[in-house]
Amino acid sequence: MSEAAMPVLEARHITKRFPGVVANEDVNLKLYPGEILALLGENGAGKSTLMNIVYGLYKQTEGEIIVRGKPVEMSNPNDAIQLGIGMVFQHFQLVPVMTVAENVMLGSETIKRGLLDTQQVAERITELSQRYGLAVDPYAMVEDLPVGVRQRVEIVKTLYRNADILILDEPTAVLTPQEIDGLFDVMELLRSQGKSIIFITHKLKEVLRISDRIIVLRDGKVVGEADPKTATQSTLAAMMVGREVILTVDKDEAQPGPVVLDMQDVSAKDDHGQPALRNVSLQARAGEIVGVAGVQGNGQSELVEVLTGLRSLDSGRITINGLDMTNAGPRRVTQDGQSCHVPEDRHAYGMVDAYSVAHNLVLNTYFQPPFANGLTVDEQAIRRHAEDLVERYDVRTPNVSVHAANLSGGNQQKMVVAREFSRPVKLLIAAQPTRGIDVGSIEFIHQQIVAKRDEGAAVLLVSAELDEIMALSDRIAVMYKGEIVDIVPRNRATREGLGLLMAGAHSEEPAPVAGKAG
Amino acid sequence: MGGISLRRIGRALLVPALAVITALLIGAVVMLIFGDDPLAAYRGLFSGAFGNGRAWSTTIRKMTPLILTGLSVSVAFKAGLFNIGASGQFLIGTVFSVAVGVSFEGLPIYVHLPLALLAGILGGMLWGAIPGMLKVFTGAHEVIVTIMLNYVGALFAGWTVYAGGTQGQRPGPLWDPTAGAISETADVFPSAQLPWIFGPPYRVHWGVVLALLAAVLIWWLIFRTTVGFEMRTVGQNPRAARYAGMSVSRMVILAMVMAGGLAGLAGAIETLGLNHKFAPEFSGAVGFDGITVALLGQTNPFGVILAAFMLGALDAGAARMQFQSGVAADIIQVIQALVLAFVAAPAIIRQLFRLRRIPEQIEETTLRTSWGG
């Protein structure tokens, strides 16, 4: 890892323009053999664009990519693979109904006498997994594997194609703290065997822990390089955002009031008819934030859907403000239940991309006065309402007629938050409220959630980010395989303890974590 | 959305206008290949569509049902549904309105005519409701069901006027015994006929006014009412619609019922205004043309009027073109098919004319219907 060594990969003056947007501007980057280079930046900073260029998915507008000293032209990922570059995407590219071996050979099948030579592939997988500590069973069906193992399959896939430059795009997003430890062990082993790794992330702690060098991107530009030995979380955050950031949330002790949300023994199935919630009982009181932690895919999405009227219950009972809301529709839950819902996937549920900001802001109140009088809608009233909310919730948009799709992720989320939080509510259900948005917006939304609590609303906060749960919650419920394994008061919760609960280790067994692939 | 801004209208018109121009140019190339004179052909086409009063009246006559079937396809589109069934809905509307038109002799026109028109609308609604309900209750895809119902509708319509067979097959209920072996209905009573605005030889009836009124009504409904807001939300993002407390099922059925009603009205107007009877040869082809009209009109009711006018003019001018220049009238169908291809795949036009994709699109009309969604 000496500085004198020739870089295995170099990006020189890379600029990538999309119509109306400069995604990367004059980016320079060097990756040396046997190092882990962290590429740090907020969503939309241009990390993924840059890596997609390196992986041959995009063509740069200007600049060149140099691999082992030679300038290269790549027109698709196959060219990148030929050059020994492998990428593990945030959303895995695996076929669930095929075995590990079949998935690994997909696209470069080994054929013997006109048939697939699965055995030979399996042998190579076994050899690779022993060498790099990536335990996978070549004959296991991918759909049966936990997320952490699927990720290992993805890494094996790149190694099988002889990659020695690995790009890992947000690899820790779907893992438990313990699984993250496992991944970092693998990364260290890969490094010790001479592989070079680019680790894309926006998580500061992880960067400081694993990387040899840190490059920070902001607004498509490299804003600086940092040494993990000297950098701190706050210096890195300031580099990412361009200003000082408050990483902690200021809040007073909760003053819990009467029970607002009461779930008793609720069970429900997921989209595939498999049990997703098993006898879940949970309460939230006025003036408290109940965090729901867990690895993605352990029933949290279904929990939120059941509460907000989007999914029906098999059994159990839900009351909100004393009203029976068992199997009530979304309209009744928001109206009679006086609740609001920030959905986990804003593009799927929370907004209509092709609608204006103004129309999105009345998505669930369009039929009420002053927005509608009987049959017709009042565009003037809708516009005035939108202008007011955009101002109050700091939604950055040229005007309220702009299509919501044109806003940045953070502003889209603030738009959703504005719509939901501006109603007088007694129950606030927020699912992954800060996923994929910039630090500034995260700060703002966190403050709004605490403000809602202090106004006396009961808050149910579902998040895959343990830091977020820890920062905001007054009580923390942990979900594993559709059950609430424990509810811990915030002051007794530790990362390690929660991590074990998230892995289902209530009974001390180090059980693997089940979940759905992204 | 429904907002009126000249720039927006200009943008919206750009691709359809270029699609028509490109189709005409390719049509010209085809004619050249076959040794025909495209200039003469297009001169004939133009004079056949706009050359004199008769030409104008033909254009208007051809345009009228296209407005309604175009609206039918557009309304379904707004709710995210692809109604291929305007043809069947048109025929059922025709049969229903004729059934009322040949019954109830002696009713005053202000009762009989509205009743006959209403019957046509109801028939179409019924035929549209079936795919809507099947989608909601069984998940059957509306594209498949509407295609199938086109056959069922055409065969049912044919049966109602079947003249019977020599081996004792019973004639259909609407068959006119005085027509002998010919399968057709009697003429509807004059009290059920749409009056002329300009009588023969122009033969322009009040149907065109009804069609234009329908377009305005549909525009208002889609862009100015809460129901329209719900329908568009369901079309743009059904999951967000559910999240916001709207009933996706209700909107799917309502949109299909409205679509059917509009196509049914088209059938009623064609019969009560022009043909005055039904025979199996009166096909529902105008229902399929509704797809072209809707796409060319960007599923906007006013765009639909323009598109229907455009296609109506092509239809109207075809005969004159053949007569004047000797170019087969079939070339018009080739041109219409090319127009459909270009508006259905706007990327071709954008590429051809190097148009930049405008980031701020009008609510996008794309041929994406989710299978089983």
Boltz contact constraints between the chains, C-beta under 6 A:
constraints:
  - contact:
      token1: [A, 20]
      token2: [B, 359]
      max_distance: 6.0
  - contact:
      token1: [A, 330]
      token2: [B, 245]
      max_distance: 6.0
  - contact:
      token1: [A, 331]
      token2: [B, 245]
      max_distance: 6.0
  - contact:
      token1: [A, 348]
      token2: [B, 239]
      max_distance: 6.0
  - contact:
      token1: [A, 349]
      token2: [B, 239]
      max_distance: 6.0
  - contact:
      token1: [A, 349]
      token2: [B, 240]
      max_distance: 6.0
  - contact:
      token1: [A, 349]
      token2: [B, 243]
      max_distance: 6.0
  - contact:
      token1: [A, 352]
      token2: [B, 233]
      max_distance: 6.0
  - contact:
      token1: [A, 352]
      token2: [B, 236]
      max_distance: 6.0
  - contact:
      token1: [A, 352]
      token2: [B, 237]
      max_distance: 6.0
  - contact:
      token1: [A, 352]
      token2: [B, 240]
      max_distance: 6.0
  - contact:
      token1: [A, 354]
      token2: [B, 236]
      max_distance: 6.0
  - contact:
      token1: [A, 354]
      token2: [B, 363]
      max_distance: 6.0
  - contact:
      token1: [A, 354]
      token2: [B, 364]
      max_distance: 6.0
  - contact:
      token1: [A, 363]
      token2: [B, 244]
      max_distance: 6.0
  - contact:
      token1: [A, 364]
      token2: [B, 244]
      max_distance: 6.0
  - contact:
      token1: [A, 364]
      token2: [B, 245]
      max_distance: 6.0
  - contact:
      token1: [A, 366]
      token2: [B, 229]
      max_distance: 6.0
  - contact:
      token1: [A, 367]
      token2: [B, 226]
      max_distance: 6.0
  - contact:
      token1: [A, 372]
      token2: [B, 226]
      max_distance: 6.0
  - contact:
      token1: [A, 375]
      token2: [B, 225]
      max_distance: 6.0
  - contact:
      token1: [A, 376]
      token2: [B, 224]
      max_distance: 6.0
  - contact:
      token1: [A, 376]
      token2: [B, 225]
      max_distance: 6.0
  - contact:
      token1: [A, 377]
      token2: [B, 226]
      max_distance: 6.0
  - contact:
      token1: [A, 377]
      token2: [B, 229]
      max_distance: 6.0
  - contact:
      token1: [A, 403]
      token2: [B, 360]
      max_distance: 6.0
